[in-house]
Amino acid sequence: MPRPGDIDLTDSGVTPERLEAALKLDRVEMLHEVEDQADFFRRLAPTLPRELALEREVLLARLRRL
């Protein structure tokens, strides 16, 4: 994810504060959202590409470790 200073805001009308707010992630909220996907992923399991399931597991691991 880009850091706020990595994005040129010239002539965008976006203030650095608004950009920072837009890029901010709430780890706890995101963890709940990904955990809530468990049933959906289980129902898709027979046809879900293994790579997608692995990406979700990696994301969960990262969120739990933070």
C-alpha positions, 0 to 999 in steps of 0.5 A: 500500500502506498504511503501518503507521501508517495502520492502526488496530490498536486491539482487533485483537490485532496488534502494530505489529511483526507488521503491519510484518512482514506488509506488508514486501515482498522486492523480489528475491523478488517480481521472481523471482515475476513473472518466473516468470509469463512462460511462463504469460502467454505461454500465455494471450496469445491470450485475455489482456486487454491491460490485464493484460499491461500491468499485469504489464509495469509491475510488472516495470519498477517492481521492476527499477528499485528 
